[in-house]
Amino acid sequence: MNTTIIVILIIVLAIGGLAVANWVAARERAEAERRHRVAMHRGAVREAQEMLDLGNLLPLDINVRDVLLDYISLHLQAMKQIDPRVDIAATMQWAEETRRQPQHASGDSALKLPAQSEELTALRSQLHRLTEYVAKLRREPRLDGPKVLQAFKYLARLRLRCDVEGHIKLGQLAMLQQKVPLARQYYKYAYERLVKENISDSYVQEQLSVLEEAMKEVRLLEPKTEEGEQAADTGADDDFDPTFQIKKKW
């Protein structure tokens, strides 16, 4: 009898031990999953903050700033829902203070284009990162869709201006240094970038006219070869000639 009771007690204790172990393991798994989800949201907040910091170097439209701050707030709230113990007060306060800060000058005219190729490449990289990031936010249903779209269009316009006017500026500097082939390359890039846009857009038309005048100067300074003179006589150019190709786009 005593042996039976002891065996039963051992079995009960074993089952109880397994139950406790399983409960502890399940709790640890749930806690690990909670930490993982919080870490993902924290990473999203950090990335959006990096985009805001990147925007400090650019004339950001208020829609761009607000979209990034709205996105940060969404992830902070999600963190709090997952784990009420998470302290988000400091970050929320920072977001509100950032939102209340005076808006810097924005718009096409506020973008300062560098005069060096390396600096222009860096600026293009910054604009590319920010534009692509905001483009991804268009898939976030919790954000204000029209506001995100306006932010994206604004950044896309800045990026276009950086690509086009920046390379025209570099081409003009190359011309001053008598580097005509290099100037032609810069103008060619600007032209190819422009014709990917809506050809009837007033900005596109304006810059195509600028390029047409720039290429006239290039052709005047390029060394004339017998083949080149023949091409000039027939109005042909096997590489890039806005004077003729622009009209085809119209």
C-alpha positions in Angstrom: 0.0 0.0 0.0 2.7 2.4 1.0 4.6 1.5 -2.2 1.6 2.3 -4.3 1.1 5.7 -2.6 4.8 6.4 -3.2 4.6 5.5 -6.9 1.5 7.6 -7.3 3.2 10.6 -5.6 6.2 10.2 -7.9 4.0 10.1 -11.0 2.1 13.2 -9.8 5.3 15.0 -9.1 6.7 14.1 -12.5 3.6 15.2 -14.3 3.5 18.4 -12.2 7.2 19.0 -13.0 6.6 18.5 -16.7 3.6 20.8 -16.6 5.6 23.5 -14.8 8.5 23.1 -17.2 6.2 23.4 -20.2 4.5 26.4 -18.7 7.9 28.1 -18.1 9.1 27.2 -21.6 5.9 28.5 -23.2 6.3 31.7 -21.2 9.9 32.1 -22.3 8.9 31.5 -25.9 6.1 34.1 -25.6 8.5 36.6 -24.0 11.2 35.9 -26.7 8.5 36.5 -29.4 7.4 39.7 -27.7 11.0 41.0 -27.6 11.5 40.1 -31.2 8.3 41.9 -32.3 9.3 45.0 -30.2 12.8 44.9 -31.7 11.3 44.9 -35.2 9.2 47.9 -34.4 12.2 49.6 -32.8 14.2 49.0 -35.9 11.5 50.6 -38.0 11.5 53.6 -35.7 15.3 53.9 -36.0 15.2 53.6 -39.8 12.6 56.4 -40.0 14.6 58.6 -37.7 17.6 58.0 -40.0 15.5 59.2 -42.9 14.5 62.3 -40.9 18.2 63.0 -40.2 19.0 62.5 -43.8 16.3 65.0 -44.6 18.0 67.6 -42.5 20.4 68.0 -45.4 17.6 68.5 -47.8 14.7 71.0 -48.2 12.0 68.7 -47.0 8.4 69.5 -47.7 6.2 69.4 -44.6 4.3 66.4 -45.9 7.6 64.4 -46.0 8.4 65.2 -42.4 4.8 64.5 -41.2 4.7 61.2 -43.0 7.9 60.0 -41.4 6.7 61.2 -37.9 3.3 59.5 -38.4 5.1 56.3 -39.3 7.3 56.5 -36.2 4.2 57.1 -34.0 2.5 54.0 -35.5 5.4 51.8 -34.5 5.8 53.3 -31.1 2.1 52.6 -30.4 2.5 49.1 -31.7 5.4 48.5 -29.3 3.3 49.7 -26.4 0.5 47.3 -27.4 2.9 44.4 -27.6 4.6 45.1 -24.3 3.1 47.8 -22.0 6.3 47.8 -20.1 8.2 49.4 -23.0 9.1 53.0 -22.3 8.3 55.1 -25.4 7.6 58.4 -23.6 11.0 60.0 -24.5 10.7 59.1 -28.2 7.0 60.2 -28.4 8.0 63.6 -26.8 10.9 63.9 -29.4 8.4 63.2 -32.2 6.0 65.8 -31.0 8.7 68.4 -30.5 10.1 67.7 -34.0 6.6 68.1 -35.5 6.3 71.5 -33.8 9.6 72.8 -35.1 9.5 75.6 -37.7 9.6 74.2 -41.2 12.8 75.0 -43.1 12.6 76.4 -46.6 11.3 73.8 -49.0 10.6 73.6 -52.7 12.7 73.3 -55.9 14.4 76.7 -55.3 15.6 75.7 -51.9 17.7 72.7 -53.2 21.3 73.8 -53.4 23.1 71.8 -56.2 26.8 71.1 -55.6 29.5 72.1 -58.1 31.5 68.9 -57.7 30.8 65.5 -59.2 31.4 63.6 -55.9 29.1 65.9 -54.0 26.4 65.6 -56.6 26.7 61.8 -56.4 26.3 61.9 -52.6 23.2 64.2 -52.9 21.7 61.9 -55.5 22.2 58.9 -53.3 20.5 60.7 -50.3 17.5 61.7 -52.4 17.3 58.1 -53.9 17.2 56.5 -50.4 14.6 58.9 -49.1 12.4 58.7 -52.2 12.5 54.9 -52.3 11.8 54.8 -48.5 8.7 57.0 -48.9 7.6 55.0 -51.9 7.5 51.9 -49.7 5.3 53.7 -47.2 2.6 54.0 -49.8 1.8 50.4 -49.0 1.2 51.2 -45.3 -2.6 51.4 -45.0 -2.6 53.1 -41.6 -0.9 56.2 -43.0 -2.7 59.1 -44.8 -2.5 57.9 -48.4 -2.9 61.3 -50.1 -0.3 62.8 -47.8 2.2 60.0 -48.6 1.6 60.4 -52.3 2.2 64.2 -52.1 5.4 63.5 -50.2 6.6 61.0 -52.8 5.8 63.3 -55.7 7.7 66.1 -54.0 10.8 64.0 -53.5 10.6 62.6 -57.0 10.6 66.2 -58.3 13.7 67.1 -56.2 15.4 64.0 -57.5 14.6 64.9 -61.1 16.0 68.4 -60.6 19.1 67.0 -58.9 19.7 64.6 -61.8 19.0 67.1 -64.6 20.2 70.5 -63.4 23.1 69.0 -61.4 24.5 67.3 -64.5 23.9 70.4 -66.7 25.8 72.4 -64.1 28.7 69.9 -64.2 28.6 70.0 -68.0 29.0 73.8 -67.9 31.9 73.5 -65.5 33.5 71.0 -67.8 33.1 73.4 -70.7 34.8 76.1 -68.7 37.7 73.7 -68.3 37.7 72.9 -72.0 36.7 69.3 -71.3 34.3 69.1 -74.1 33.8 65.3 -74.3 33.1 65.2 -70.5 30.6 68.0 -70.9 28.9 66.0 -73.7 28.6 63.0 -71.3 27.0 65.1 -68.6 24.5 66.7 -71.0 23.7 63.3 -72.5 22.8 61.9 -69.0 20.6 65.0 -68.3 18.9 64.5 -71.7 18.2 60.8 -71.2 16.9 61.5 -67.7 14.5 64.2 -69.0 13.0 62.2 -71.8 11.9 59.5 -69.4 9.5 62.1 -67.9 6.3 63.6 -69.2 7.5 65.4 -72.3 4.8 68.0 -72.1 5.7 69.1 -68.6 6.8 72.7 -68.5 9.9 71.9 -66.5 11.0 69.2 -68.9 10.4 71.6 -71.8 12.5 74.3 -70.1 15.4 72.0 -69.4 15.4 70.5 -72.9 15.7 74.0 -74.3 18.7 74.7 -71.9 20.3 71.5 -73.2 19.7 72.4 -76.8 21.6 75.7 -76.3 24.3 73.8 -74.3 24.8 71.3 -77.1 25.2 74.1 -79.7 28.2 75.3 -77.7 29.6 71.7 -77.5 29.3 71.3 -81.3 31.1 74.5 -81.9 34.1 73.5 -79.7 34.3 69.8 -80.7 37.2 69.0 -83.1 35.9 68.6 -86.6 36.8 65.4 -88.4 35.9 64.5 -92.0 33.2 62.1 -90.8 32.0 64.6 -88.2 31.7 67.3 -90.8 29.7 65.0 -93.0 27.4 64.2 -90.1 27.0 67.9 -89.4 26.1 68.5 -93.0 23.3 65.9 -92.9 22.1 66.9 -89.5 22.9 63.4 -88.1 24.4 62.5 -84.7 24.8 58.9 -83.7 25.1 59.6 -80.0 23.2 62.6 -78.6 21.8 65.7 -80.2 18.9 67.4 -78.5 18.4 69.8 -81.3 16.9 67.0 -83.4 15.9 64.3 -81.0 13.8 66.5 -78.8 11.5 67.3 -81.8 10.8 63.6 -82.2 9.6 63.3 -78.6 7.2 66.1 -79.2 
